[in-house]
Amino acid sequence: MHEKSKKYIINALLTVIKIERPSESYLRLSFSCNKPLAVNPNWICPHLKLLFADPLTGKITFPMLDENNKILVSDKVRQFARSYSIRAYDESSNQIVIDFAIHASGLATVWAQQAKVGDQIGIVGTAGKLEFDNQYLILMGDVSSLPAICYTLEHLPVNHKAVAFIEVNHKTDIVELLSVLSVQWLIKDANHPNQLVDAVMSWDLSQQDNLLFWGGLESSLARQLRQAIKDKYVDLAPNSVHITSYWREGFAEGEFKHRD
């Protein structure tokens, strides 16, 4: 398995060209970019770093590079930076699609709900840590990582084996994927908060080898899922489990650890 951590710093502007509401939980914004983007279709669940304007000044502050080509990230950059999954990218037109999960508050979700065609945000770059390499892929997530999981399933190499477990807020969030692979859709249920963990643990993987678990979800559930996988699959190599806390209840990005 190849594990990579590449980040491409472009400090570009994204301009809104289309706004849609694909389901009850999402706003879908399509953007044009004023610089070429690097998005490898072999990346598993790629993401990007967005920069929002300071509400007081309307200015977007980008990170800089020092003399050693290292990124200098100021507190102001961190304050207005948010990580998001890539939902779709068209290299020929240099257009990118991002699905924003709708919340009652938060920098990015408020911006997305108020966005109009022609509005702009910054993009630092795109990144992908993992690439396809003949693994049996187990994808797990909630509404925060649904865009990344769908992107990955839509870009699976021919005959690549995978299964996905996705917990969504509403039936309208379920995506019709043109794939013969198994996708287990779960509707969020307050009476069964651990249903995603239970579904993953009950799935029979005994006939599969070279497993790669990838998950993106709320912090407390991510910890439970990570521990459950390690307890059941005791012979798994450490680099076969990649579970990220995409968000944490009551915390903004930068106020919690994405990996424990």
BALOBA-1460 file (C-alpha; in Angstrom, 3 decimals):
// residues 260
<rec num="1" residu="m" x="0.000" y="0.000" z="0.000"/>
<rec num="2" residu="h" x="1.247" y="3.436" z="-0.900"/>
<rec num="3" residu="e" x="0.726" y="6.092" z="1.726"/>
<rec num="4" residu="k" x="1.364" y="9.644" z="0.673"/>
<rec num="5" residu="s" x="0.848" y="13.061" z="2.181"/>
<rec num="6" residu="k" x="1.177" y="15.645" z="-0.540"/>
<rec num="7" residu="k" x="-0.100" y="19.175" z="-0.293"/>
<rec num="8" residu="y" x="-0.178" y="21.576" z="-3.185"/>
<rec num="9" residu="i" x="-0.093" y="25.227" z="-2.193"/>
<rec num="10" residu="i" x="-1.602" y="27.391" z="-4.882"/>
<rec num="11" residu="n" x="-3.184" y="30.338" z="-2.983"/>
<rec num="12" residu="a" x="-5.912" y="30.805" z="-5.578"/>
<rec num="13" residu="l" x="-9.435" y="32.211" z="-5.710"/>
<rec num="14" residu="l" x="-12.600" y="30.172" z="-6.172"/>
<rec num="15" residu="t" x="-15.583" y="31.948" z="-7.699"/>
<rec num="16" residu="v" x="-19.122" y="30.639" z="-7.230"/>
<rec num="17" residu="i" x="-20.720" y="29.786" z="-10.586"/>
<rec num="18" residu="k" x="-23.666" y="27.618" z="-9.485"/>
<rec num="19" residu="i" x="-25.639" y="26.883" z="-6.301"/>
<rec num="20" residu="e" x="-27.815" y="23.794" z="-5.789"/>
<rec num="21" residu="r" x="-29.643" y="22.031" z="-2.936"/>
<rec num="22" residu="p" x="-29.178" y="18.299" z="-3.674"/>
<rec num="23" residu="s" x="-30.688" y="17.149" z="-0.370"/>
<rec num="24" residu="e" x="-31.978" y="18.312" z="2.976"/>
<rec num="25" residu="s" x="-28.496" y="18.323" z="4.541"/>
<rec num="26" residu="y" x="-26.383" y="19.952" z="1.826"/>
<rec num="27" residu="l" x="-25.758" y="22.997" z="-0.277"/>
<rec num="28" residu="r" x="-23.743" y="22.203" z="-3.398"/>
<rec num="29" residu="l" x="-21.567" y="24.995" z="-4.726"/>
<rec num="30" residu="s" x="-19.730" y="24.827" z="-8.012"/>
<rec num="31" residu="f" x="-16.653" y="27.020" z="-8.397"/>
<rec num="32" residu="s" x="-14.276" y="28.113" z="-11.098"/>
<rec num="33" residu="c" x="-10.642" y="28.489" z="-10.050"/>
<rec num="34" residu="n" x="-8.277" y="31.148" z="-11.341"/>
<rec num="35" residu="k" x="-5.311" y="28.745" z="-11.203"/>
<rec num="36" residu="p" x="-4.906" y="25.083" z="-12.194"/>
<rec num="37" residu="l" x="-5.627" y="22.601" z="-9.413"/>
<rec num="38" residu="a" x="-3.832" y="19.322" z="-8.740"/>
<rec num="39" residu="v" x="-6.405" y="16.579" z="-8.102"/>
<rec num="40" residu="n" x="-5.234" y="13.009" z="-8.561"/>
<rec num="41" residu="p" x="-8.181" y="10.698" z="-9.427"/>
<rec num="42" residu="n" x="-6.348" y="7.899" z="-7.607"/>
<rec num="43" residu="w" x="-6.584" y="9.716" z="-4.287"/>
<rec num="44" residu="i" x="-8.849" y="8.085" z="-1.709"/>
<rec num="45" residu="c" x="-11.169" y="10.688" z="-0.142"/>
<rec num="46" residu="p" x="-9.217" y="13.827" z="-1.148"/>
<rec num="47" residu="h" x="-9.718" y="17.161" z="0.554"/>
<rec num="48" residu="l" x="-8.832" y="20.814" z="0.198"/>
<rec num="49" residu="k" x="-8.226" y="23.801" z="2.429"/>
<rec num="50" residu="l" x="-10.530" y="26.776" z="2.006"/>
<rec num="51" residu="l" x="-9.915" y="30.300" z="3.261"/>
<rec num="52" residu="f" x="-12.820" y="32.583" z="4.073"/>
<rec num="53" residu="a" x="-12.684" y="36.361" z="4.188"/>
<rec num="54" residu="d" x="-12.476" y="38.180" z="7.496"/>
<rec num="55" residu="p" x="-16.081" y="39.336" z="8.078"/>
<rec num="56" residu="l" x="-14.811" y="42.685" z="9.399"/>
<rec num="57" residu="t" x="-12.499" y="43.551" z="6.528"/>
<rec num="58" residu="g" x="-13.699" y="41.358" z="3.671"/>
<rec num="59" residu="k" x="-10.057" y="40.380" z="3.052"/>
<rec num="60" residu="i" x="-8.792" y="36.850" z="2.429"/>
<rec num="61" residu="t" x="-5.386" y="36.256" z="4.051"/>
<rec num="62" residu="f" x="-3.260" y="33.536" z="2.436"/>
<rec num="63" residu="p" x="-0.360" y="31.625" z="4.027"/>
<rec num="64" residu="m" x="3.168" y="32.440" z="2.882"/>
<rec num="65" residu="l" x="6.288" y="30.361" z="2.212"/>
<rec num="66" residu="d" x="9.564" y="30.982" z="4.053"/>
<rec num="67" residu="e" x="13.074" y="30.687" z="2.610"/>
<rec num="68" residu="n" x="13.013" y="26.927" z="3.269"/>
<rec num="69" residu="n" x="9.766" y="26.486" z="1.324"/>
<rec num="70" residu="k" x="7.839" y="25.814" z="4.525"/>
<rec num="71" residu="i" x="4.355" y="27.163" z="5.025"/>
<rec num="72" residu="l" x="3.987" y="30.042" z="7.452"/>
<rec num="73" residu="v" x="0.461" y="29.928" z="8.851"/>
<rec num="74" residu="s" x="-0.588" y="32.921" z="10.930"/>
<rec num="75" residu="d" x="-3.323" y="32.857" z="13.554"/>
<rec num="76" residu="k" x="-5.532" y="34.856" z="11.186"/>
<rec num="77" residu="v" x="-5.129" y="32.250" z="8.454"/>
<rec num="78" residu="r" x="-6.019" y="29.478" z="10.909"/>
<rec num="79" residu="q" x="-9.047" y="31.405" z="12.159"/>
<rec num="80" residu="f" x="-10.641" y="31.545" z="8.724"/>
<rec num="81" residu="a" x="-9.392" y="28.230" z="7.268"/>
<rec num="82" residu="r" x="-11.639" y="25.170" z="6.908"/>
<rec num="83" residu="s" x="-11.033" y="21.720" z="5.422"/>
<rec num="84" residu="y" x="-13.575" y="20.316" z="2.980"/>
<rec num="85" residu="s" x="-13.914" y="17.233" z="0.817"/>
<rec num="86" residu="i" x="-13.774" y="17.359" z="-2.955"/>
<rec num="87" residu="r" x="-17.128" y="16.252" z="-4.382"/>
<rec num="88" residu="a" x="-16.169" y="16.596" z="-8.042"/>
<rec num="89" residu="y" x="-13.483" y="18.168" z="-10.193"/>
<rec num="90" residu="d" x="-13.358" y="18.852" z="-13.940"/>
<rec num="91" residu="e" x="-9.774" y="19.331" z="-15.050"/>
<rec num="92" residu="s" x="-10.763" y="20.509" z="-18.533"/>
<rec num="93" residu="s" x="-12.730" y="23.492" z="-17.185"/>
<rec num="94" residu="n" x="-10.834" y="23.867" z="-13.898"/>
<rec num="95" residu="q" x="-14.115" y="23.718" z="-12.000"/>
<rec num="96" residu="i" x="-14.588" y="22.121" z="-8.594"/>
<rec num="97" residu="v" x="-17.705" y="21.105" z="-6.660"/>
<rec num="98" residu="i" x="-17.988" y="21.232" z="-2.862"/>
<rec num="99" residu="d" x="-20.932" y="20.038" z="-0.789"/>
<rec num="100" residu="f" x="-21.439" y="22.085" z="2.386"/>
<rec num="101" residu="a" x="-23.300" y="20.296" z="5.173"/>
<rec num="102" residu="i" x="-25.880" y="22.699" z="6.574"/>
<rec num="103" residu="h" x="-25.632" y="23.575" z="10.271"/>
<rec num="104" residu="a" x="-27.254" y="26.216" z="12.451"/>
<rec num="105" residu="s" x="-23.967" y="28.089" z="12.844"/>
<rec num="106" residu="g" x="-20.325" y="28.019" z="11.804"/>
<rec num="107" residu="l" x="-18.116" y="30.077" z="9.519"/>
<rec num="108" residu="a" x="-18.325" y="27.881" z="6.419"/>
<rec num="109" residu="t" x="-21.974" y="26.848" z="6.628"/>
<rec num="110" residu="v" x="-23.150" y="30.442" z="7.184"/>
<rec num="111" residu="w" x="-21.046" y="31.620" z="4.245"/>
<rec num="112" residu="a" x="-22.433" y="28.876" z="2.005"/>
<rec num="113" residu="q" x="-26.037" y="29.677" z="2.939"/>
<rec num="114" residu="q" x="-25.488" y="33.346" z="2.104"/>
<rec num="115" residu="a" x="-23.382" y="32.748" z="-1.019"/>
<rec num="116" residu="k" x="-24.348" y="34.180" z="-4.401"/>
<rec num="117" residu="v" x="-23.008" y="33.542" z="-7.878"/>
<rec num="118" residu="g" x="-19.839" y="35.615" z="-8.204"/>
<rec num="119" residu="d" x="-18.836" y="35.398" z="-4.517"/>
<rec num="120" residu="q" x="-15.254" y="34.300" z="-3.827"/>
<rec num="121" residu="i" x="-13.269" y="32.325" z="-1.274"/>
<rec num="122" residu="g" x="-9.616" y="31.324" z="-1.194"/>
<rec num="123" residu="i" x="-8.134" y="27.895" z="-1.692"/>
<rec num="124" residu="v" x="-4.700" y="27.001" z="-0.343"/>
<rec num="125" residu="g" x="-4.462" y="23.674" z="-2.117"/>
<rec num="126" residu="t" x="-5.681" y="20.104" z="-2.492"/>
<rec num="127" residu="a" x="-4.391" y="16.990" z="-0.774"/>
<rec num="128" residu="g" x="-4.706" y="13.222" z="-0.703"/>
<rec num="129" residu="k" x="-2.983" y="10.987" z="1.808"/>
<rec num="130" residu="l" x="-3.903" y="7.598" z="0.356"/>
<rec num="131" residu="e" x="-4.037" y="6.140" z="-3.139"/>
<rec num="132" residu="f" x="-5.663" y="3.025" z="-4.584"/>
<rec num="133" residu="d" x="-3.321" y="0.043" z="-4.460"/>
<rec num="134" residu="n" x="-5.377" y="-3.192" z="-4.727"/>
<rec num="135" residu="q" x="-6.684" y="-2.961" z="-1.158"/>
<rec num="136" residu="y" x="-10.127" y="-4.136" z="-0.115"/>
<rec num="137" residu="l" x="-11.468" y="-0.730" z="0.815"/>
<rec num="138" residu="i" x="-13.880" y="-0.214" z="3.708"/>
<rec num="139" residu="l" x="-15.237" y="3.350" z="3.734"/>
<rec num="140" residu="m" x="-17.133" y="4.630" z="6.778"/>
<rec num="141" residu="g" x="-18.630" y="8.013" z="7.518"/>
<rec num="142" residu="d" x="-21.447" y="10.395" z="8.368"/>
<rec num="143" residu="v" x="-22.769" y="13.432" z="6.490"/>
<rec num="144" residu="s" x="-19.454" y="15.244" z="6.935"/>
<rec num="145" residu="s" x="-17.555" y="12.690" z="4.841"/>
<rec num="146" residu="l" x="-20.340" y="11.625" z="2.471"/>
<rec num="147" residu="p" x="-18.967" y="13.856" z="-0.335"/>
<rec num="148" residu="a" x="-15.491" y="12.328" z="-0.005"/>
<rec num="149" residu="i" x="-16.830" y="8.768" z="0.069"/>
<rec num="150" residu="c" x="-19.048" y="9.350" z="-2.970"/>
<rec num="151" residu="y" x="-16.137" y="10.903" z="-4.858"/>
<rec num="152" residu="t" x="-13.993" y="7.865" z="-4.064"/>
<rec num="153" residu="l" x="-16.646" y="5.324" z="-5.053"/>
<rec num="154" residu="e" x="-17.173" y="7.165" z="-8.335"/>
<rec num="155" residu="h" x="-13.433" y="6.995" z="-9.088"/>
<rec num="156" residu="l" x="-12.758" y="3.382" z="-8.118"/>
<rec num="157" residu="p" x="-10.404" y="1.647" z="-10.539"/>
<rec num="158" residu="v" x="-11.951" y="-1.159" z="-12.583"/>
<rec num="159" residu="n" x="-12.578" y="-4.308" z="-10.491"/>
<rec num="160" residu="h" x="-11.451" y="-2.600" z="-7.286"/>
<rec num="161" residu="k" x="-13.178" y="-4.134" z="-4.248"/>
<rec num="162" residu="a" x="-14.888" y="-1.875" z="-1.731"/>
<rec num="163" residu="v" x="-17.786" y="-1.564" z="0.681"/>
<rec num="164" residu="a" x="-19.149" y="1.624" z="2.238"/>
<rec num="165" residu="f" x="-21.121" y="2.355" z="5.405"/>
<rec num="166" residu="i" x="-22.705" y="5.809" z="5.442"/>
<rec num="167" residu="e" x="-24.944" y="7.338" z="8.095"/>
<rec num="168" residu="v" x="-26.996" y="10.284" z="6.851"/>
<rec num="169" residu="n" x="-29.460" y="12.654" z="8.494"/>
<rec num="170" residu="h" x="-32.346" y="12.211" z="6.061"/>
<rec num="171" residu="k" x="-33.498" y="9.857" z="3.327"/>
<rec num="172" residu="t" x="-32.986" y="12.668" z="0.837"/>
<rec num="173" residu="d" x="-29.241" y="12.536" z="1.577"/>
<rec num="174" residu="i" x="-28.925" y="9.058" z="0.068"/>
<rec num="175" residu="v" x="-27.029" y="9.245" z="-3.216"/>
<rec num="176" residu="e" x="-27.745" y="7.011" z="-6.188"/>
<rec num="177" residu="l" x="-24.329" y="5.673" z="-7.125"/>
<rec num="178" residu="l" x="-23.705" y="3.954" z="-10.439"/>
<rec num="179" residu="s" x="-21.851" y="1.090" z="-8.828"/>
<rec num="180" residu="v" x="-22.404" y="-2.600" z="-8.227"/>
<rec num="181" residu="l" x="-20.446" y="-2.320" z="-5.001"/>
<rec num="182" residu="s" x="-22.218" y="-2.628" z="-1.670"/>
<rec num="183" residu="v" x="-23.186" y="0.625" z="0.044"/>
<rec num="184" residu="q" x="-24.927" y="0.313" z="3.402"/>
<rec num="185" residu="w" x="-27.062" y="3.413" z="4.006"/>
<rec num="186" residu="l" x="-28.127" y="4.220" z="7.569"/>
<rec num="187" residu="i" x="-30.500" y="6.974" z="8.673"/>
<rec num="188" residu="k" x="-29.382" y="8.728" z="11.856"/>
<rec num="189" residu="d" x="-31.348" y="7.423" z="14.828"/>
<rec num="190" residu="a" x="-31.059" y="8.933" z="18.306"/>
<rec num="191" residu="n" x="-32.138" y="5.593" z="19.786"/>
<rec num="192" residu="h" x="-29.263" y="3.795" z="18.058"/>
<rec num="193" residu="p" x="-26.282" y="6.177" z="18.204"/>
<rec num="194" residu="n" x="-23.772" y="3.374" z="17.532"/>
<rec num="195" residu="q" x="-25.516" y="1.849" z="14.528"/>
<rec num="196" residu="l" x="-22.646" y="2.729" z="12.179"/>
<rec num="197" residu="v" x="-20.117" y="0.961" z="14.409"/>
<rec num="198" residu="d" x="-22.446" y="-2.038" z="14.723"/>
<rec num="199" residu="a" x="-22.928" y="-2.245" z="10.951"/>
<rec num="200" residu="v" x="-19.190" y="-2.212" z="10.254"/>
<rec num="201" residu="m" x="-18.459" y="-4.776" z="12.945"/>
<rec num="202" residu="s" x="-21.151" y="-7.166" z="11.742"/>
<rec num="203" residu="w" x="-19.986" y="-7.139" z="8.124"/>
<rec num="204" residu="d" x="-18.221" y="-10.360" z="7.139"/>
<rec num="205" residu="l" x="-14.690" y="-9.644" z="5.923"/>
<rec num="206" residu="s" x="-13.311" y="-13.094" z="6.685"/>
<rec num="207" residu="q" x="-12.800" y="-13.897" z="3.008"/>
<rec num="208" residu="q" x="-10.931" y="-10.676" z="2.270"/>
<rec num="209" residu="d" x="-7.321" y="-9.701" z="2.763"/>
<rec num="210" residu="n" x="-5.242" y="-6.552" z="2.333"/>
<rec num="211" residu="l" x="-7.895" y="-4.537" z="4.155"/>
<rec num="212" residu="l" x="-7.842" y="-0.745" z="4.271"/>
<rec num="213" residu="f" x="-10.290" y="0.995" z="6.612"/>
<rec num="214" residu="w" x="-10.986" y="4.680" z="5.980"/>
<rec num="215" residu="g" x="-13.409" y="6.718" z="8.055"/>
<rec num="216" residu="g" x="-14.411" y="10.334" z="8.527"/>
<rec num="217" residu="l" x="-16.979" y="11.226" z="11.190"/>
<rec num="218" residu="e" x="-17.734" y="12.926" z="14.481"/>
<rec num="219" residu="s" x="-14.911" y="12.706" z="17.041"/>
<rec num="220" residu="s" x="-16.519" y="10.488" z="19.689"/>
<rec num="221" residu="l" x="-17.845" y="8.035" z="17.104"/>
<rec num="222" residu="a" x="-14.473" y="8.022" z="15.352"/>
<rec num="223" residu="r" x="-12.805" y="6.920" z="18.585"/>
<rec num="224" residu="q" x="-15.339" y="4.132" z="19.108"/>
<rec num="225" residu="l" x="-14.991" y="2.904" z="15.551"/>
<rec num="226" residu="r" x="-11.209" y="2.995" z="15.624"/>
<rec num="227" residu="q" x="-11.079" y="0.980" z="18.839"/>
<rec num="228" residu="a" x="-13.678" y="-1.541" z="17.659"/>
<rec num="229" residu="i" x="-11.717" y="-2.226" z="14.483"/>
<rec num="230" residu="k" x="-8.466" y="-2.669" z="16.370"/>
<rec num="231" residu="d" x="-10.135" y="-5.028" z="18.860"/>
<rec num="232" residu="k" x="-11.677" y="-7.215" z="16.147"/>
<rec num="233" residu="y" x="-8.894" y="-7.179" z="13.557"/>
<rec num="234" residu="v" x="-5.913" y="-7.658" z="15.842"/>
<rec num="235" residu="d" x="-3.487" y="-8.538" z="13.039"/>
<rec num="236" residu="l" x="-4.073" y="-5.376" z="11.026"/>
<rec num="237" residu="a" x="-1.021" y="-3.257" z="10.301"/>
<rec num="238" residu="p" x="-1.267" y="0.251" z="11.838"/>
<rec num="239" residu="n" x="-1.316" y="1.873" z="8.388"/>
<rec num="240" residu="s" x="-4.406" y="-0.158" z="7.446"/>
<rec num="241" residu="v" x="-6.693" y="1.991" z="9.604"/>
<rec num="242" residu="h" x="-7.214" y="5.671" z="8.770"/>
<rec num="243" residu="i" x="-10.062" y="7.200" z="10.753"/>
<rec num="244" residu="t" x="-10.287" y="10.969" z="11.049"/>
<rec num="245" residu="s" x="-12.435" y="13.118" z="13.315"/>
<rec num="246" residu="y" x="-14.008" y="15.376" z="10.689"/>
<rec num="247" residu="w" x="-15.811" y="17.354" z="13.366"/>
<rec num="248" residu="r" x="-16.533" y="17.452" z="17.083"/>
<rec num="249" residu="e" x="-19.808" y="18.442" z="18.663"/>
<rec num="250" residu="g" x="-19.547" y="22.008" z="20.025"/>
<rec num="251" residu="f" x="-16.064" y="22.722" z="18.635"/>
<rec num="252" residu="a" x="-14.782" y="24.635" z="15.606"/>
<rec num="253" residu="e" x="-12.018" y="23.326" z="13.375"/>
<rec num="254" residu="g" x="-8.653" y="23.769" z="15.077"/>
<rec num="255" residu="e" x="-10.142" y="23.313" z="18.552"/>
<rec num="256" residu="f" x="-9.900" y="19.507" z="18.566"/>
<rec num="257" residu="k" x="-7.607" y="16.722" z="17.373"/>
<rec num="258" residu="h" x="-8.481" y="15.130" z="14.043"/>
<rec num="259" residu="r" x="-6.580" y="11.980" z="15.020"/>
<rec num="260" residu="d" x="-6.150" y="10.559" z="18.537"/>
